[in-house]
């Protein structure tokens, strides 16, 4: 192909149009280099997904803690919780803590 044939090619005419060139440069600029580029949006979307997952996790933890708090309104449950979690005891009472060895001995 000669230079004249290349210039007469339909694709070359479209691509050499100044508006098409500006449009391509604009798309490249907005896609990769601009502050609001596609790459930045993708990173921000990933961060939003992580934060939404963390938000769901903390909501579940709040619900679990709320159930524990509601359960602790009963004096018997409060006493049981204090004995189990904080090793509390009544006066003149002995507590024996039994720990199981979880290491397998082969």
N, CA, C and O atoms as a GROMACS GRO file, in nm:
protein
  424
    1UNK      N    1   0.083  -0.118   0.000
    1UNK     CA    2   0.000   0.000   0.000
    1UNK      C    3   0.088   0.125   0.000
    1UNK      O    4   0.189   0.134   0.070
    2UNK      N    5   0.047   0.215  -0.077
    2UNK     CA    6   0.120   0.341  -0.082
    2UNK      C    7   0.056   0.439   0.016
    2UNK      O    8  -0.052   0.415   0.070
    3UNK      N    9   0.124   0.549   0.036
    3UNK     CA   10   0.076   0.650   0.128
    3UNK      C   11  -0.058   0.707   0.080
    3UNK      O   12  -0.145   0.738   0.161
    4UNK      N   13  -0.073   0.720  -0.050
    4UNK     CA   14  -0.197   0.772  -0.106
    4UNK      C   15  -0.312   0.677  -0.080
    4UNK      O   16  -0.424   0.721  -0.051
    5UNK      N   17  -0.288   0.548  -0.090
    5UNK     CA   18  -0.393   0.448  -0.065
    5UNK      C   19  -0.432   0.446   0.084
    5UNK      O   20  -0.549   0.428   0.119
    6UNK      N   21  -0.333   0.463   0.169
    6UNK     CA   22  -0.360   0.465   0.313
    6UNK      C   23  -0.446   0.586   0.347
    6UNK      O   24  -0.541   0.574   0.424
    7UNK      N   25  -0.414   0.702   0.291
    7UNK     CA   26  -0.491   0.823   0.318
    7UNK      C   27  -0.634   0.813   0.265
    7UNK      O   28  -0.724   0.876   0.321
    8UNK      N   29  -0.655   0.736   0.161
    8UNK     CA   30  -0.789   0.722   0.104
    8UNK      C   31  -0.870   0.612   0.175
    8UNK      O   32  -0.989   0.599   0.150
    9UNK      N   33  -0.806   0.535   0.260
    9UNK     CA   34  -0.874   0.428   0.333
    9UNK      C   35  -0.981   0.489   0.425
    9UNK      O   36  -0.957   0.592   0.489
   10UNK      N   37  -1.099   0.426   0.430
   10UNK     CA   38  -1.212   0.478   0.505
   10UNK      C   39  -1.182   0.484   0.656
   10UNK      O   40  -1.217   0.582   0.722
   11UNK      N   41  -1.117   0.382   0.709
   11UNK     CA   42  -1.084   0.377   0.852
   11UNK      C   43  -0.985   0.487   0.886
   11UNK      O   44  -0.998   0.553   0.989
   12UNK      N   45  -0.887   0.508   0.801
   12UNK     CA   46  -0.788   0.612   0.826
   12UNK      C   47  -0.853   0.750   0.825
   12UNK      O   48  -0.818   0.836   0.905
   13UNK      N   49  -0.946   0.770   0.735
   13UNK     CA   50  -1.015   0.899   0.730
   13UNK      C   51  -1.093   0.926   0.859
   13UNK      O   52  -1.094   1.037   0.910
   14UNK      N   53  -1.158   0.823   0.909
   14UNK     CA   54  -1.235   0.840   1.033
   14UNK      C   55  -1.141   0.866   1.150
   14UNK      O   56  -1.165   0.956   1.230
   15UNK      N   57  -1.033   0.787   1.160
   15UNK     CA   58  -0.940   0.801   1.272
   15UNK      C   59  -0.858   0.929   1.264
   15UNK      O   60  -0.812   0.978   1.368
   16UNK      N   61  -0.838   0.984   1.146
   16UNK     CA   62  -0.759   1.106   1.134
   16UNK      C   63  -0.845   1.232   1.150
   16UNK      O   64  -0.792   1.343   1.145
   17UNK      N   65  -0.973   1.216   1.170
   17UNK     CA   66  -1.060   1.329   1.194
   17UNK      C   67  -1.023   1.391   1.330
   17UNK      O   68  -1.002   1.318   1.428
   18UNK      N   69  -1.014   1.524   1.336
   18UNK     CA   70  -0.968   1.590   1.458
   18UNK      C   71  -1.063   1.566   1.575
   18UNK      O   72  -1.018   1.560   1.689
   19UNK      N   73  -1.191   1.554   1.549
   19UNK     CA   74  -1.286   1.529   1.656
   19UNK      C   75  -1.272   1.387   1.713
   19UNK      O   76  -1.286   1.367   1.834
   20UNK      N   77  -1.246   1.293   1.629
   20UNK     CA   78  -1.224   1.155   1.674
   20UNK      C   79  -1.096   1.147   1.756
   20UNK      O   80  -1.092   1.079   1.858
   21UNK      N   81  -0.992   1.214   1.713
   21UNK     CA   82  -0.865   1.216   1.786
   21UNK      C   83  -0.886   1.278   1.925
   21UNK      O   84  -0.838   1.225   2.025
   22UNK      N   85  -0.957   1.390   1.928
   22UNK     CA   86  -0.984   1.456   2.058
   22UNK      C   87  -1.068   1.365   2.147
   22UNK      O   88  -1.043   1.357   2.267
   23UNK      N   89  -1.167   1.298   2.090
   23UNK     CA   90  -1.251   1.207   2.166
   23UNK      C   91  -1.169   1.091   2.223
   23UNK      O   92  -1.188   1.054   2.339
   24UNK      N   93  -1.081   1.035   2.145
   24UNK     CA   94  -0.995   0.925   2.192
   24UNK      C   95  -0.903   0.973   2.304
   24UNK      O   96  -0.888   0.906   2.406
   25UNK      N   97  -0.842   1.090   2.284
   25UNK     CA   98  -0.754   1.143   2.389
   25UNK      C   99  -0.832   1.173   2.517
   25UNK      O  100  -0.784   1.148   2.627
   26UNK      N  101  -0.952   1.226   2.502
   26UNK     CA  102  -1.037   1.253   2.618
   26UNK      C  103  -1.071   1.124   2.692
   26UNK      O  104  -1.066   1.119   2.815
   27UNK      N  105  -1.106   1.020   2.617
   27UNK     CA  106  -1.142   0.892   2.679
   27UNK      C  107  -1.021   0.832   2.753
   27UNK      O  108  -1.036   0.779   2.862
   28UNK      N  109  -0.904   0.841   2.694
   28UNK     CA  110  -0.782   0.791   2.760
   28UNK      C  111  -0.755   0.872   2.885
   28UNK      O  112  -0.723   0.816   2.990
   29UNK      N  113  -0.766   1.004   2.875
   29UNK     CA  114  -0.741   1.090   2.991
   29UNK      C  115  -0.838   1.059   3.105
   29UNK      O  116  -0.798   1.044   3.220
   30UNK      N  117  -0.968   1.049   3.071
   30UNK     CA  118  -1.067   1.022   3.175
   30UNK      C  119  -1.056   0.880   3.230
   30UNK      O  120  -1.091   0.855   3.345
   31UNK      N  121  -1.009   0.789   3.148
   31UNK     CA  122  -0.998   0.650   3.192
   31UNK      C  123  -0.882   0.624   3.285
   31UNK      O  124  -0.892   0.538   3.373
   32UNK      N  125  -0.772   0.696   3.269
   32UNK     CA  126  -0.652   0.660   3.343
   32UNK      C  127  -0.586   0.774   3.420
   32UNK      O  128  -0.528   0.748   3.525
   33UNK      N  129  -0.592   0.896   3.373
   33UNK     CA  130  -0.510   1.002   3.432
   33UNK      C  131  -0.586   1.101   3.519
   33UNK      O  132  -0.526   1.164   3.607
   34UNK      N  133  -0.712   1.118   3.498
   34UNK     CA  134  -0.788   1.219   3.569
   34UNK      C  135  -0.812   1.178   3.715
   34UNK      O  136  -0.803   1.060   3.750
   35UNK      N  137  -0.841   1.276   3.798
   35UNK     CA  138  -0.869   1.248   3.939
   35UNK      C  139  -0.992   1.160   3.954
   35UNK      O  140  -1.000   1.079   4.047
   36UNK      N  141  -1.087   1.173   3.866
   36UNK     CA  142  -1.209   1.092   3.867
   36UNK      C  143  -1.203   0.980   3.764
   36UNK      O  144  -1.304   0.948   3.701
   37UNK      N  145  -1.088   0.921   3.747
   37UNK     CA  146  -1.068   0.820   3.643
   37UNK      C  147  -1.136   0.689   3.678
   37UNK      O  148  -1.179   0.667   3.792
   38UNK      N  149  -1.145   0.604   3.580
   38UNK     CA  150  -1.204   0.471   3.597
   38UNK      C  151  -1.127   0.393   3.702
   38UNK      O  152  -1.187   0.321   3.782
   39UNK      N  153  -0.996   0.405   3.703
   39UNK     CA  154  -0.913   0.331   3.798
   39UNK      C  155  -0.944   0.376   3.942
   39UNK      O  156  -0.957   0.293   4.032
   40UNK      N  157  -0.956   0.506   3.962
   40UNK     CA  158  -0.990   0.556   4.097
   40UNK      C  159  -1.129   0.510   4.139
   40UNK      O  160  -1.149   0.474   4.254
   41UNK      N  161  -1.223   0.512   4.048
   41UNK     CA  162  -1.358   0.466   4.080
   41UNK      C  163  -1.358   0.319   4.118
   41UNK      O  164  -1.429   0.278   4.210
   42UNK      N  165  -1.281   0.240   4.048
   42UNK     CA  166  -1.273   0.097   4.080
   42UNK      C  167  -1.216   0.075   4.219
   42UNK      O  168  -1.267  -0.007   4.295
   43UNK      N  169  -1.109   0.148   4.254
   43UNK     CA  170  -1.049   0.136   4.387
   43UNK      C  171  -1.148   0.181   4.496
   43UNK      O  172  -1.159   0.118   4.601
   44UNK      N  173  -1.219   0.290   4.468
   44UNK     CA  174  -1.317   0.340   4.565
   44UNK      C  175  -1.434   0.243   4.581
   44UNK      O  176  -1.485   0.226   4.692
   45UNK      N  177  -1.477   0.180   4.472
   45UNK     CA  178  -1.584   0.080   4.481
   45UNK      C  179  -1.541  -0.039   4.566
   45UNK      O  180  -1.621  -0.092   4.643
   46UNK      N  181  -1.415  -0.083   4.552
   46UNK     CA  182  -1.364  -0.192   4.634
   46UNK      C  183  -1.362  -0.152   4.780
   46UNK      O  184  -1.396  -0.232   4.867
   47UNK      N  185  -1.321  -0.028   4.808
   47UNK     CA  186  -1.318   0.019   4.946
   47UNK      C  187  -1.460   0.028   5.004
   47UNK      O  188  -1.482  -0.004   5.120
   48UNK      N  189  -1.555   0.071   4.922
   48UNK     CA  190  -1.694   0.077   4.966
   48UNK      C  191  -1.744  -0.063   5.000
   48UNK      O  192  -1.814  -0.081   5.100
   49UNK      N  193  -1.710  -0.162   4.917
   49UNK     CA  194  -1.752  -0.299   4.945
   49UNK      C  195  -1.695  -0.348   5.078
   49UNK      O  196  -1.765  -0.412   5.157
   50UNK      N  197  -1.567  -0.318   5.103
   50UNK     CA  198  -1.506  -0.359   5.230
   50UNK      C  199  -1.576  -0.292   5.347
   50UNK      O  200  -1.601  -0.356   5.449
   51UNK      N  201  -1.606  -0.164   5.334
   51UNK     CA  202  -1.673  -0.092   5.443
   51UNK      C  203  -1.815  -0.142   5.466
   51UNK      O  204  -1.861  -0.149   5.580
   52UNK      N  205  -1.885  -0.178   5.359
   52UNK     CA  206  -2.019  -0.233   5.374
   52UNK      C  207  -2.014  -0.368   5.445
   52UNK      O  208  -2.100  -0.398   5.528
   53UNK      N  209  -1.914  -0.450   5.411
   53UNK     CA  210  -1.898  -0.579   5.479
   53UNK      C  211  -1.867  -0.558   5.627
   53UNK      O  212  -1.921  -0.628   5.712
   54UNK      N  213  -1.781  -0.462   5.657
   54UNK     CA  214  -1.749  -0.432   5.796
   54UNK      C  215  -1.873  -0.381   5.869
   54UNK      O  216  -1.896  -0.416   5.985
   55UNK      N  217  -1.953  -0.301   5.802
   55UNK     CA  218  -2.076  -0.248   5.860
   55UNK      C  219  -2.171  -0.363   5.896
   55UNK      O  220  -2.230  -0.362   6.004
   56UNK      N  221  -2.187  -0.459   5.806
   56UNK     CA  222  -2.273  -0.575   5.833
   56UNK      C  223  -2.220  -0.654   5.952
   56UNK      O  224  -2.297  -0.696   6.038
   57UNK      N  225  -2.089  -0.675   5.957
   57UNK     CA  226  -2.027  -0.750   6.066
   57UNK      C  227  -2.056  -0.681   6.199
   57UNK      O  228  -2.094  -0.747   6.296
   58UNK      N  229  -2.037  -0.549   6.206
   58UNK     CA  230  -2.059  -0.478   6.331
   58UNK      C  231  -2.206  -0.474   6.370
   58UNK      O  232  -2.239  -0.474   6.489
   59UNK      N  233  -2.296  -0.470   6.272
   59UNK     CA  234  -2.438  -0.477   6.304
   59UNK      C  235  -2.473  -0.611   6.366
   59UNK      O  236  -2.551  -0.618   6.461
   60UNK      N  237  -2.414  -0.720   6.313
   60UNK     CA  238  -2.436  -0.852   6.371
   60UNK      C  239  -2.380  -0.858   6.512
   60UNK      O  240  -2.443  -0.917   6.601
   61UNK      N  241  -2.264  -0.799   6.535
   61UNK     CA  242  -2.205  -0.797   6.668
   61UNK      C  243  -2.293  -0.718   6.765
   61UNK      O  244  -2.310  -0.757   6.881
   62UNK      N  245  -2.348  -0.608   6.719
   62UNK     CA  246  -2.437  -0.527   6.803
   62UNK      C  247  -2.560  -0.609   6.841
   62UNK      O  248  -2.604  -0.605   6.956
   63UNK      N  249  -2.617  -0.682   6.746
   63UNK     CA  250  -2.733  -0.765   6.775
   63UNK      C  251  -2.699  -0.872   6.877
   63UNK      O  252  -2.777  -0.898   6.970
   64UNK      N  253  -2.584  -0.935   6.861
   64UNK     CA  254  -2.540  -1.038   6.955
   64UNK      C  255  -2.521  -0.979   7.094
   64UNK      O  256  -2.566  -1.037   7.193
   65UNK      N  257  -2.454  -0.866   7.102
   65UNK     CA  258  -2.432  -0.801   7.231
   65UNK      C  259  -2.563  -0.754   7.293
   65UNK      O  260  -2.578  -0.760   7.415
   66UNK      N  261  -2.657  -0.709   7.212
   66UNK     CA  262  -2.786  -0.666   7.263
   66UNK      C  263  -2.861  -0.784   7.324
   66UNK      O  264  -2.927  -0.770   7.428
   67UNK      N  265  -2.851  -0.901   7.260
   67UNK     CA  266  -2.915  -1.021   7.317
   67UNK      C  267  -2.852  -1.056   7.451
   67UNK      O  268  -2.923  -1.093   7.545
   68UNK      N  269  -2.720  -1.045   7.461
   68UNK     CA  270  -2.652  -1.073   7.588
   68UNK      C  271  -2.698  -0.973   7.694
   68UNK      O  272  -2.725  -1.011   7.808
   69UNK      N  273  -2.705  -0.847   7.659
   69UNK     CA  274  -2.748  -0.744   7.754
   69UNK      C  275  -2.891  -0.770   7.800
   69UNK      O  276  -2.921  -0.760   7.918
   70UNK      N  277  -2.979  -0.804   7.706
   70UNK     CA  278  -3.117  -0.834   7.743
   70UNK      C  279  -3.124  -0.954   7.836
   70UNK      O  280  -3.205  -0.958   7.928
   71UNK      N  281  -3.039  -1.053   7.810
   71UNK     CA  282  -3.034  -1.173   7.893
   71UNK      C  283  -2.982  -1.142   8.033
   71UNK      O  284  -3.022  -1.206   8.129
   72UNK      N  285  -2.893  -1.044   8.044
   72UNK     CA  286  -2.834  -1.010   8.174
   72UNK      C  287  -2.928  -0.928   8.263
   72UNK      O  288  -2.893  -0.901   8.378
   73UNK      N  289  -3.042  -0.890   8.214
   73UNK     CA  290  -3.139  -0.820   8.298
   73UNK      C  291  -3.196  -0.913   8.405
   73UNK      O  292  -3.243  -0.866   8.509
   74UNK      N  293  -3.193  -1.042   8.381
   74UNK     CA  294  -3.239  -1.141   8.479
   74UNK      C  295  -3.127  -1.164   8.581
   74UNK      O  296  -3.014  -1.192   8.541
   75UNK      N  297  -3.155  -1.154   8.712
   75UNK     CA  298  -3.049  -1.169   8.813
   75UNK      C  299  -2.980  -1.305   8.809
   75UNK      O  300  -2.859  -1.314   8.834
   76UNK      N  301  -3.054  -1.412   8.779
   76UNK     CA  302  -2.992  -1.544   8.773
   76UNK      C  303  -2.895  -1.554   8.654
   76UNK      O  304  -2.787  -1.611   8.666
   77UNK      N  305  -2.934  -1.497   8.544
   77UNK     CA  306  -2.845  -1.498   8.426
   77UNK      C  307  -2.722  -1.411   8.451
   77UNK      O  308  -2.612  -1.444   8.407
   78UNK      N  309  -2.742  -1.301   8.521
   78UNK     CA  310  -2.629  -1.214   8.554
   78UNK      C  311  -2.529  -1.285   8.643
   78UNK      O  312  -2.408  -1.275   8.623
   79UNK      N  313  -2.580  -1.357   8.742
   79UNK     CA  314  -2.492  -1.432   8.832
   79UNK      C  315  -2.417  -1.541   8.755
   79UNK      O  316  -2.298  -1.560   8.776
   80UNK      N  317  -2.486  -1.612   8.668
   80UNK     CA  318  -2.423  -1.718   8.589
   80UNK      C  319  -2.314  -1.660   8.499
   80UNK      O  320  -2.205  -1.716   8.487
   81UNK      N  321  -2.344  -1.548   8.436
   81UNK     CA  322  -2.246  -1.484   8.347
   81UNK      C  323  -2.123  -1.438   8.426
   81UNK      O  324  -2.010  -1.457   8.381
   82UNK      N  325  -2.145  -1.379   8.544
   82UNK     CA  326  -2.033  -1.332   8.626
   82UNK      C  327  -1.948  -1.449   8.671
   82UNK      O  328  -1.826  -1.438   8.674
   83UNK      N  329  -2.009  -1.560   8.706
   83UNK     CA  330  -1.933  -1.677   8.749
   83UNK      C  331  -1.852  -1.736   8.634
   83UNK      O  332  -1.736  -1.774   8.653
   84UNK      N  333  -1.912  -1.744   8.515
   84UNK     CA  334  -1.843  -1.808   8.403
   84UNK      C  335  -1.735  -1.719   8.342
   84UNK      O  336  -1.624  -1.766   8.313
   85UNK      N  337  -1.766  -1.592   8.323
   85UNK     CA  338  -1.673  -1.505   8.251
   85UNK      C  339  -1.567  -1.443   8.341
   85UNK      O  340  -1.452  -1.430   8.302
   86UNK      N  341  -1.606  -1.404   8.460
   86UNK     CA  342  -1.515  -1.330   8.547
   86UNK      C  343  -1.470  -1.409   8.669
   86UNK      O  344  -1.404  -1.354   8.757
   87UNK      N  345  -1.505  -1.539   8.675
   87UNK     CA  346  -1.462  -1.629   8.782
   87UNK      C  347  -1.499  -1.573   8.920
   87UNK      O  348  -1.422  -1.586   9.015
   88UNK      N  349  -1.615  -1.512   8.931
   88UNK     CA  350  -1.660  -1.458   9.058
   88UNK      C  351  -1.722  -1.568   9.142
   88UNK      O  352  -1.767  -1.670   9.090
   89UNK      N  353  -1.725  -1.547   9.273
   89UNK     CA  354  -1.779  -1.648   9.364
   89UNK      C  355  -1.847  -1.580   9.481
   89UNK      O  356  -1.829  -1.461   9.508
   90UNK      N  357  -1.925  -1.660   9.550
   90UNK     CA  358  -1.990  -1.612   9.671
   90UNK      C  359  -1.892  -1.629   9.788
   90UNK      O  360  -1.792  -1.699   9.776
   91UNK      N  361  -1.923  -1.566   9.900
   91UNK     CA  362  -1.839  -1.580  10.018
   91UNK      C  363  -1.843  -1.726  10.065
   91UNK      O  364  -1.945  -1.794  10.053
   92UNK      N  365  -1.730  -1.772  10.117
   92UNK     CA  366  -1.717  -1.908  10.169
   92UNK      C  367  -1.744  -2.013  10.061
   92UNK      O  368  -1.800  -2.120  10.089
   93UNK      N  369  -1.705  -1.982   9.939
   93UNK     CA  370  -1.725  -2.077   9.829
   93UNK      C  371  -1.592  -2.096   9.758
   93UNK      O  372  -1.519  -2.000   9.733
   94UNK      N  373  -1.559  -2.220   9.726
   94UNK     CA  374  -1.436  -2.250   9.653
   94UNK      C  375  -1.470  -2.280   9.508
   94UNK      O  376  -1.571  -2.343   9.477
   95UNK      N  377  -1.384  -2.232   9.420
   95UNK     CA  378  -1.403  -2.255   9.277
   95UNK      C  379  -1.283  -2.332   9.225
   95UNK      O  380  -1.168  -2.297   9.253
   96UNK      N  381  -1.310  -2.437   9.150
   96UNK     CA  382  -1.206  -2.515   9.088
   96UNK      C  383  -1.218  -2.496   8.936
   96UNK      O  384  -1.321  -2.528   8.878
   97UNK      N  385  -1.113  -2.445   8.875
   97UNK     CA  386  -1.113  -2.422   8.731
   97UNK      C  387  -1.046  -2.542   8.666
   97UNK      O  388  -0.932  -2.575   8.698
   98UNK      N  389  -1.117  -2.606   8.576
   98UNK     CA  390  -1.064  -2.722   8.508
   98UNK      C  391  -1.035  -2.682   8.364
   98UNK      O  392  -1.124  -2.639   8.290
   99UNK      N  393  -0.911  -2.696   8.325
   99UNK     CA  394  -0.871  -2.667   8.187
   99UNK      C  395  -0.833  -2.796   8.119
   99UNK      O  396  -0.762  -2.879   8.176
  100UNK      N  397  -0.878  -2.812   8.001
  100UNK     CA  398  -0.848  -2.934   7.925
  100UNK      C  399  -0.731  -2.907   7.832
  100UNK      O  400  -0.722  -2.801   7.770
  101UNK      N  401  -0.642  -3.004   7.825
  101UNK     CA  402  -0.527  -2.993   7.735
  101UNK      C  403  -0.574  -3.030   7.595
  101UNK      O  404  -0.620  -3.142   7.573
  102UNK      N  405  -0.561  -2.938   7.500
  102UNK     CA  406  -0.610  -2.964   7.366
  102UNK      C  407  -0.500  -3.011   7.271
  102UNK      O  408  -0.526  -3.035   7.153
  103UNK      N  409  -0.379  -3.024   7.320
  103UNK     CA  410  -0.268  -3.067   7.235
  103UNK      C  411  -0.273  -3.218   7.223
  103UNK      O  412  -0.279  -3.289   7.323
  104UNK      N  413  -0.269  -3.267   7.099
  104UNK     CA  414  -0.268  -3.411   7.075
  104UNK      C  415  -0.128  -3.466   7.096
  104UNK      O  416  -0.030  -3.410   7.044
  105UNK      N  417  -0.118  -3.572   7.170
  105UNK     CA  418   0.012  -3.635   7.192
  105UNK      C  419   0.016  -3.763   7.112
  105UNK      O  420  -0.054  -3.860   7.143
  106UNK      N  421   0.098  -3.763   7.010
  106UNK     CA  422   0.110  -3.884   6.925
  106UNK      C  423   0.233  -3.962   6.958
  106UNK      O  424   0.259  -4.066   6.897
   0.00000   0.00000   0.00000
